[in-house]
């Protein structure tokens, strides 16, 4: 995933996954406008499709484990 280096605002505990309602760690800004929020699980699950429609992806999953969801297997 492409990670936004300078996000407009960090995700907080109030930001919830649009799929399941868990805390969001990914913000996907769509090329068509608008945004989607995902937990780490659903961000990984939908990653291939999200890359096709995203203008930017803000990935804060490193807050969970110290590495982002876009990190290679060696980095995890």
N, CA, C and O of each residue as an XYZ file, in Angstrom:
304
protein
N       0.837     -1.185      0.000
C       0.000      0.000      0.000
C       0.875      1.238      0.000
O       1.987      1.218      0.527
N       0.388      2.289     -0.575
C       1.078      3.563     -0.532
C       0.698      4.249      0.763
O      -0.485      4.431      1.049
N       1.680      4.626      1.537
C       1.432      5.256      2.819
C       1.560      6.760      2.685
O       2.520      7.246      2.087
N       0.619      7.501      3.227
C       0.677      8.952      3.235
C       1.700      9.356      4.283
O       1.591      8.957      5.442
N       2.696     10.147      3.887
C       3.749     10.531      4.810
C       3.324     11.645      5.756
O       3.771     11.681      6.903
N       2.481     12.541      5.303
C       2.026     13.640      6.142
C       0.502     13.671      6.140
O      -0.094     14.477      5.426
N      -0.138     12.810      6.925
C      -1.603     12.758      6.922
C      -2.207     14.055      7.454
O      -1.618     14.746      8.285
N      -3.405     14.364      6.948
C      -4.102     15.563      7.391
C      -4.398     15.483      8.884
O      -4.265     16.476      9.598
N      -4.794     14.315      9.353
C      -5.053     14.132     10.778
C      -4.843     12.666     11.134
O      -5.239     11.781     10.375
N      -4.230     12.404     12.272
C      -4.035     11.004     12.678
C      -5.368     10.342     13.011
O      -6.312     11.003     13.445
N      -5.431      9.053     12.806
C      -6.627      8.295     13.174
C      -6.685      8.176     14.693
O      -5.655      8.056     15.357
N      -7.898      8.209     15.233
C      -8.079      8.115     16.678
C      -8.976      6.922     17.004
O      -9.480      6.249     16.104
N      -9.166      6.673     18.276
C     -10.036      5.578     18.715
C     -11.481      5.797     18.269
O     -12.259      4.845     18.207
N     -11.839      7.020     17.963
C     -13.194      7.316     17.495
C     -13.398      6.923     16.028
O     -14.537      6.797     15.580
N     -12.311      6.729     15.278
C     -12.407      6.319     13.877
C     -12.628      4.817     13.824
O     -11.832      4.049     14.365
N     -13.709      4.393     13.173
C     -14.111      2.984     13.180
C     -14.093      2.405     11.767
O     -14.345      3.108     10.788
N     -13.791      1.117     11.683
C     -13.759      0.383     10.415
C     -15.152      0.406      9.778
O     -16.149      0.107     10.434
N     -15.204      0.760      8.505
C     -16.482      0.790      7.795
C     -17.047     -0.606      7.571
O     -18.235     -0.744      7.277
N     -16.243     -1.623      7.699
C     -16.691     -3.000      7.472
C     -17.218     -3.651      8.752
O     -18.278     -4.277      8.736
N     -16.472     -3.505      9.879
C     -16.857     -4.250     11.084
C     -17.023     -3.400     12.345
O     -17.520     -3.896     13.356
N     -16.623     -2.151     12.304
C     -16.789     -1.286     13.465
C     -15.626     -1.292     14.438
O     -15.670     -0.582     15.442
N     -14.576     -2.079     14.171
C     -13.384     -2.076     15.030
C     -12.623     -0.763     14.824
O     -12.926     -0.007     13.901
N     -11.645     -0.497     15.674
C     -10.855      0.715     15.524
C     -10.149      0.719     14.170
O      -9.560     -0.283     13.766
N     -10.215      1.842     13.481
C      -9.610      1.970     12.152
C      -8.135      2.331     12.272
O      -7.749      3.166     13.091
N      -7.325      1.693     11.448
C      -5.898      1.983     11.359
C      -5.491      2.329      9.939
O      -4.322      2.625      9.691
N      -6.431      2.299      9.000
C      -6.169      2.687      7.620
C      -7.257      3.628      7.133
O      -8.447      3.376      7.325
N      -6.834      4.718      6.499
C      -7.762      5.647      5.849
C      -7.445      5.587      4.366
O      -6.304      5.800      3.958
N      -8.460      5.298      3.564
C      -8.300      5.212      2.121
C      -9.037      6.392      1.501
O     -10.261      6.489      1.587
N      -8.276      7.285      0.876
C      -8.873      8.415      0.166
C      -9.099      7.946     -1.263
O      -8.157      7.558     -1.955
N     -10.338      7.984     -1.695
C     -10.718      7.466     -3.007
C     -10.463      8.480     -4.115
O     -10.602      9.685     -3.905
N     -10.091      7.988     -5.294
C      -9.883      8.872     -6.437
C     -11.184      9.555     -6.845
O     -11.165     10.650     -7.408
N     -12.306      8.911     -6.564
C     -13.623      9.470     -6.900
C     -14.127     10.456     -5.853
O     -15.186     11.061     -6.026
N     -13.374     10.619     -4.771
C     -13.787     11.486     -3.678
C     -14.254     10.653     -2.500
O     -14.662      9.505     -2.675
N     -14.199     11.206     -1.324
C     -14.598     10.488     -0.126
C     -13.470      9.637      0.437
O     -12.355      9.622     -0.086
N     -13.782      8.942      1.496
C     -12.783      8.097      2.137
C     -13.442      6.894      2.782
O     -14.633      6.907      3.093
N     -12.648      5.859      2.976
C     -13.078      4.658      3.680
C     -12.100      4.415      4.812
O     -10.912      4.713      4.689
N     -12.602      3.868      5.923
C     -11.758      3.529      7.067
C     -11.806      2.027      7.280
O     -12.866      1.411      7.169
N     -10.644      1.433      7.589
C     -10.573     -0.006      7.807
C      -9.699     -0.350      8.999
O      -8.716      0.334      9.283
N     -10.070     -1.417      9.693
C      -9.197     -2.002     10.699
C      -8.039     -2.675      9.949
O      -8.085     -2.793      8.725
N      -7.020     -3.107     10.662
C      -5.867     -3.743     10.009
C      -6.288     -5.008      9.261
O      -5.819     -5.254      8.150
N      -7.160     -5.803      9.857
C      -7.605     -7.050      9.240
C      -8.267     -6.797      7.887
O      -7.890     -7.406      6.885
N      -9.244     -5.907      7.857
C      -9.959     -5.647      6.612
C      -9.097     -4.852      5.624
O      -9.278     -4.982      4.413
N      -8.178     -4.044      6.114
C      -7.243     -3.361      5.231
C      -6.398     -4.363      4.452
O      -6.192     -4.210      3.249
N      -5.911     -5.390      5.149
C      -5.129     -6.448      4.477
C      -6.015     -7.255      3.528
O      -5.609     -7.578      2.411
N      -7.215     -7.573      3.978
C      -8.121     -8.395      3.171
C      -8.476     -7.723      1.845
O      -8.523     -8.382      0.806
N      -8.723     -6.422      1.880
C      -9.174     -5.707      0.695
C      -8.052     -4.940     -0.014
O      -8.321     -4.171     -0.937
N      -6.802     -5.139      0.406
C      -5.675     -4.379     -0.134
C      -5.611     -4.353     -1.663
O      -5.458     -3.270     -2.229
N      -5.719     -5.491     -2.362
C      -5.617     -5.442     -3.828
C      -6.675     -4.544     -4.475
O      -6.373     -3.791     -5.402
N      -7.895     -4.625     -3.991
C      -8.976     -3.809     -4.552
C      -8.814     -2.340     -4.173
O      -9.097     -1.454     -4.979
N      -8.358     -2.082     -2.949
C      -8.183     -0.704     -2.491
C      -7.113      0.021     -3.294
O      -7.261      1.203     -3.604
N      -6.043     -0.678     -3.628
C      -4.970     -0.055     -4.412
C      -5.483      0.439     -5.759
O      -4.969      1.423     -6.291
N      -6.477     -0.224     -6.310
C      -7.026      0.143     -7.618
C      -7.846      1.430     -7.573
O      -7.931      2.147     -8.570
N      -8.448      1.725     -6.424
C      -9.371      2.857     -6.345
C      -8.875      3.981     -5.440
O      -9.556      4.996     -5.291
N      -7.704      3.817     -4.837
C      -7.217      4.783     -3.856
C      -6.342      5.859     -4.480
O      -5.487      5.575     -5.319
N      -6.569      7.097     -4.059
C      -5.664      8.193     -4.392
C      -4.522      8.179     -3.380
O      -3.367      8.430     -3.723
N      -4.867      7.881     -2.122
C      -3.883      7.811     -1.031
C      -4.365      6.799     -0.001
O      -5.566      6.589      0.167
N      -3.414      6.177      0.682
C      -3.742      5.284      1.781
C      -2.896      5.683      2.984
O      -1.666      5.647      2.939
N      -3.576      6.061      4.051
C      -2.913      6.410      5.306
C      -2.884      5.146      6.154
O      -3.929      4.689      6.617
N      -1.710      4.579      6.363
C      -1.556      3.307      7.056
C      -0.919      3.547      8.423
O       0.252      3.914      8.508
N      -1.682      3.342      9.481
C      -1.182      3.505     10.844
C      -1.141      2.174     11.586
O      -1.151      2.151     12.817
N      -1.095      1.059     10.847
C      -1.067     -0.255     11.487
C       0.219     -0.490     12.266
O       0.275     -1.391     13.103
N       1.251      0.304     12.008
C       2.485      0.154     12.772
C       2.262      0.449     14.254
O       3.059      0.032     15.093
N       1.197      1.156     14.578
C       0.864      1.409     15.984
C       0.486      0.121     16.709
O       0.561      0.054     17.936
N       0.081     -0.899     15.958
C      -0.303     -2.180     16.563
C       0.910     -3.059     16.857
O       0.990     -3.673     17.921
N       1.849     -3.121     15.922
C       2.945     -4.082     16.034
C       4.332     -3.482     15.860
O       5.325     -4.171     16.089
N       4.427     -2.242     15.468
C       5.715     -1.647     15.183
C       6.071     -1.695     13.713
O       7.065     -1.093     13.306
N       5.263     -2.418     12.876
C       5.464     -2.432     11.426
C       4.126     -2.230     10.745
O       3.089     -2.608     11.290
N       4.136     -1.642      9.566
C       2.891     -1.372      8.847
C       2.416     -2.595      8.077
O       3.181     -3.532      7.849
N       1.156     -2.581      7.680
C       0.593     -3.696      6.917
C       1.275     -3.830      5.572
O       1.271     -4.911      4.983
N       1.863     -2.752      5.075
C       2.534     -2.795      3.785
C       3.981     -3.272      3.910
O       4.677     -3.375      2.901
N       4.442     -3.560      5.114
C       5.808     -4.048      5.307
C       5.967     -5.444      4.703
O       5.034     -6.247      4.691
N       7.157     -5.704      4.212
C       7.411     -7.042      3.657
C       7.421     -8.063      4.788
O       7.517     -7.699      5.960
N       7.320     -9.344      4.433
C       7.313    -10.407      5.442
C       8.578    -10.374      6.289
O       8.530    -10.687      7.479
N       9.710    -10.000      5.695
C      10.960     -9.942      6.442
C      10.936     -8.833      7.502
O      11.563     -8.953      8.554
N      10.195     -7.745      7.203
C      10.115     -6.618      8.129
C       9.164     -6.896      9.297
O       9.266     -6.252     10.341
N       8.249     -7.842      9.131
C       7.258     -8.129     10.173
C       7.778     -9.030     11.229
O       7.056     -9.359     12.170
